[in-house]
Amino acid sequence: MVITLLSVKLLSLVNSELVAHLVFSMFAASGMAYLWVHAGLHGKYRWPVLAIMLNPCFGVWASVIGRESLFVGLLGYFMGAVLAYYTCKHLRHLLLAGVCLAGLIFVRSAYGIGLAIFLIMFVMYTLPIRMNLSAGVHIVLAVGLAALLVIVAWPALDNYLVNDILPKAKSYFTLTSATTRTWIQLRTSGDLFSGLWWSLPLALVGPTPGEVAARPVMLPFFVSGLVIVGVLLHQLWLTLNGAMPKSVRKVLMLAWLPSLVVILISYVPFGIYNPGSGIRYLCGVLPFLVFPALFCSTVRADSRCAPLRVMYPAHRSSRVLGAGP
């Protein structure tokens, strides 16, 4: 409702649909630019990010009036502020991340909850306080705590899924559409979680080869889905790479990975019923899929700037994060 009122107000002010779309697209683009600058993207870390940003489906939905363009812009500023906080530890970056997080929760609450988990864990594992525990011990403790929270909150969570999310997701698509998978029935939380092994890959890829053969117009969505799955697998490999510094692995495995799981599970009900429209509900959070590349690029750029900070304490590394090949 608020997005609709905002769109109507903007259209009445500019008196042009093209200009209104441009305003939303510029906001999304500014968020992506802010993220790119603070990540100091260079070398091999650029390609996964470019694969997402240049994905035609992402470009289309991030360039028109709607929740997606607002979410993309807010997510760009949120992730950029998080990376800037890592390099500078300035409170203003954390405040910006908090403001953006509030907006993200308002626009898409399920994704926003996952990002809230990420922010809490990211700050926790980037504080100067050091705990001499291995990544494996941290993972066991985090899994145990998460399991306890799920057990305590399960009645409310189950009620939310069964009576709100699952019926709402199915009602978004017309049953007469040729691209709607009417054979899929997710009525209970058990249906959702027990079927993740097939529903999550299917939701991410989009149309199956059989659906593409029946409707060739779905081919671009299929190619887009394959690119997204390929990039996601690469980011998971980057996260689990043993050659990575322990501090970086802890952030990725205990902040990014759990948050990604929450986001992808919440996406499944909205992405499984219609392969064409499913990408719309995923595109807003696509930049978060490549956070490992963004974070590794930031860490590497920050380490290159470390000698400058020693020589000039007032120097801010974020201004030269783009240095290097």
Stockholm file with secondary structure:
# STOCKHOLM 1.0

chainA/1-325         MVITLLSVKLLSLVNSELVAHLVFSMFAASGMAYLWVHAGLHGKYRWPVLAIMLNPCFGVWASVIGRESLFVGLLGYFMGAVLAYYTCKHLRHLLLAGVCLAGLIFVRSAYGIGLAIFLIMFVMYTLPIRMNLSAGVHIVLAVGLAALLVIVAWPALDNYLVNDILPKAKSYFTLTSATTRTWIQLRTSGDLFSGLWWSLPLALVGPTPGEVAARPVMLPFFVSGLVIVGVLLHQLWLTLNGAMPKSVRKVLMLAWLPSLVVILISYVPFGIYNPGSGIRYLCGVLPFLVFPALFCSTVRADSRCAPLRVMYPAHRSSRVLGAGP
#=GR chainA/1-325 SS CHHHHHHHHHHHHHCCHHHHHHHHHHHHHHHHHHHHHHHTCCGGGHHHHHHHHTCHHHHHHTSSSSHHHHHHHHHHHHHHHHHHHHHHCCHHHHHHHHHHHHHHHHHCHHHHHHHHHHHHHHHHHHSSCCCCCCHHHHHHHHHHHHHHHHHHHHHHHHHHIIIIIHHHHHHTSCTTCTTCCTTCCCCSHHHHHHTHHHHHHHHHHCSCHHHHHHCGGGHHHHHHHHHHHHHHHHHHHHHHCTTSCHHHHHHIIIIIHHHHHHHHHHHHHHHSSCHHHHHHHHHTTHHHHTHHHHHHHHHHHHHHHHHHHHHCTTCCGGGGTTCCC
#=GC SS_cons         CHHHHHHHHHHHHHCCHHHHHHHHHHHHHHHHHHHHHHHTCCGGGHHHHHHHHTCHHHHHHTSSSSHHHHHHHHHHHHHHHHHHHHHHCCHHHHHHHHHHHHHHHHHCHHHHHHHHHHHHHHHHHHSSCCCCCCHHHHHHHHHHHHHHHHHHHHHHHHHHIIIIIHHHHHHTSCTTCTTCCTTCCCCSHHHHHHTHHHHHHHHHHCSCHHHHHHCGGGHHHHHHHHHHHHHHHHHHHHHHCTTSCHHHHHHIIIIIHHHHHHHHHHHHHHHSSCHHHHHHHHHTTHHHHTHHHHHHHHHHHHHHHHHHHHHCTTCCGGGGTTCCC
//
